Amino acid sequence: MHNINEVRGEMFLFNFKNPEETLKWVSLDDRVMGGASRSRLDYSGENAAFKGEVRLVENRPGFASVRSKNSSIDLKAFEGLSVRVRGDGKVYRLNIKTDRHHDGFLYQYAFKTEEGEWMDIAVPFENFRPSFRGRAAKDARPPDAGKIMSLGLMISGQEGKFVLEIEHIKAYRK
């Protein structure tokens, strides 16, 4: 999965100008825990669109997420991840999973979007915060960039429909 831009200090992990990139992702919503939220990652004709609806049920926060299918990605030569997105004014999370198991730690970085505006967000690996089943995991080590299994996007606790367009996800160097 190398790209010519790697020489310049960045490497495309997912370039959503190609509609086939969306086939490498799956949804994982609160329905696995009795919730009612739904999401999907579609090709919008120009980019990917993470969209759906978050529903709060019985005082549960509700969440919707998509993640890339498990495949080992070694990014230890890079400083962090960058994404180009256009949002709807809601807060989203960029996720890293370093464990093959469904129930491992999830490393997250939250970002607020500006409605209708394209944003470039660069996140050093050390700024991702560990969580376990939605709760902060204070004793966890930072993510091991050499053992990334999947990347993802999530929205939680914000009831209603949502749309986040994604142009690409890259790894970057200083």
C-alpha positions in Angstrom: 0.0 0.0 0.0 2.8 2.4 -0.9 2.4 5.7 -2.7 4.8 8.0 -4.5 4.1 10.7 -1.8 5.8 8.5 0.8 9.1 10.1 -0.4 7.7 13.5 0.5 6.8 12.4 4.0 3.3 11.1 3.6 1.6 7.9 2.5 -2.0 7.4 1.5 -3.7 4.8 3.6 -7.1 5.3 2.0 -7.7 7.6 -1.0 -11.5 7.8 -1.2 -11.4 9.3 -4.7 -11.4 5.6 -5.6 -14.8 4.1 -4.9 -13.3 0.6 -4.2 -11.7 2.0 -1.0 -15.1 2.0 0.7 -15.3 -1.8 0.3 -12.4 -2.2 2.7 -14.6 -0.8 5.6 -17.4 -2.2 7.8 -19.9 -0.6 10.1 -20.0 -1.3 13.9 -22.8 0.5 15.6 -24.4 0.4 19.1 -26.8 -2.2 17.7 -24.3 -4.8 18.9 -25.2 -3.7 22.5 -29.0 -3.3 22.0 -28.9 0.3 20.6 -30.7 1.6 17.5 -28.1 3.7 15.7 -27.1 2.9 12.1 -24.2 4.0 9.8 -22.4 3.1 6.6 -19.5 4.3 4.5 -20.7 5.0 0.9 -18.9 6.4 -2.1 -20.6 9.8 -2.8 -19.4 10.2 -6.4 -16.3 12.2 -5.4 -15.3 11.0 -1.9 -16.5 8.6 0.8 -19.4 9.6 3.1 -19.7 8.3 6.6 -23.4 8.7 7.3 -26.3 7.5 9.3 -28.3 8.3 12.4 -27.4 8.1 16.1 -30.3 7.2 18.3 -30.2 7.5 22.1 -32.0 4.6 23.7 -32.8 4.2 27.4 -30.1 6.7 28.6 -27.4 5.0 26.5 -25.1 7.5 24.7 -25.5 5.9 21.3 -22.8 5.5 18.8 -22.2 4.8 15.1 -18.8 3.8 13.6 -17.0 2.5 10.6 -13.6 0.9 10.5 -11.3 -0.6 8.0 -11.1 -4.4 7.9 -8.2 -5.9 9.9 -4.9 -5.8 8.1 -1.5 -5.1 9.7 -0.2 -1.6 8.9 3.3 -0.7 10.0 3.5 3.1 10.5 6.4 3.3 13.0 8.3 5.4 10.5 5.6 8.1 10.6 4.6 10.7 13.2 0.8 10.5 12.9 -2.3 10.4 10.8 -3.9 13.2 8.7 -7.5 13.2 7.3 -9.3 15.6 5.0 -13.0 15.8 5.9 -16.0 18.0 5.3 -18.5 17.7 8.2 -21.8 18.9 9.5 -20.7 20.8 12.6 -20.7 17.6 14.8 -17.8 16.1 16.8 -16.3 12.9 15.4 -13.5 10.6 16.5 -10.6 9.2 14.4 -9.8 5.7 15.8 -6.9 3.4 15.8 -7.1 -0.3 16.7 -3.8 -2.2 17.4 -5.4 -5.4 18.5 -6.9 -8.1 16.3 -9.5 -8.9 18.9 -12.8 -7.1 18.9 -12.6 -6.3 22.6 -9.2 -4.6 22.7 -8.2 -1.0 23.3 -9.4 1.7 21.0 -7.2 4.8 20.6 -9.2 7.9 19.7 -8.8 11.5 18.8 -11.9 13.8 18.8 -12.3 16.6 16.4 -15.1 19.1 15.8 -16.2 19.8 12.2 -17.3 23.1 10.6 -20.5 22.7 8.8 -19.9 22.5 5.0 -16.1 23.3 5.3 -13.2 21.1 4.2 -10.7 20.6 7.1 -7.3 19.0 7.2 -6.6 17.4 10.5 -3.2 16.1 11.5 -2.9 14.0 14.7 0.4 12.8 16.1 0.1 9.2 17.4 0.8 10.3 21.0 -2.4 12.5 20.9 -4.6 9.4 20.5 -6.3 8.6 23.8 -6.9 4.9 24.8 -10.4 3.7 25.7 -11.9 0.4 26.5 -15.6 -0.1 25.9 -16.2 3.6 25.7 -14.4 4.5 28.9 -10.9 6.2 29.2 -8.2 3.6 29.9 -5.7 5.5 32.0 -3.2 2.6 32.4 -2.9 1.8 28.7 0.2 2.5 26.7 0.1 4.8 23.7 -0.7 3.1 20.4 2.1 1.1 18.8 2.3 2.7 15.3 4.1 -0.4 14.1 1.1 -2.7 14.8 -2.0 -0.9 13.6 -4.7 -3.3 12.7 -7.5 -0.9 11.6 -8.5 2.7 11.4 -12.0 4.1 12.0 -14.4 6.9 12.4 -17.0 7.3 15.1 -19.7 9.6 16.3 -21.4 9.2 19.7 -23.8 10.9 22.0 -25.1 13.3 19.4 -28.6 12.3 18.4 -29.8 12.6 14.9 -28.6 12.2 11.3 -25.0 12.9 10.4 -22.7 13.0 7.3 -19.0 13.3 7.3 -17.3 13.3 3.9 -13.8 11.9 3.8 -11.3 12.6 0.9 -8.4 10.6 2.3 -6.5 9.3 5.3 -2.7 9.5 5.2 0.2 8.8 7.4 2.7 11.7 7.7 6.3 12.3 8.8 7.6 15.6 10.3 
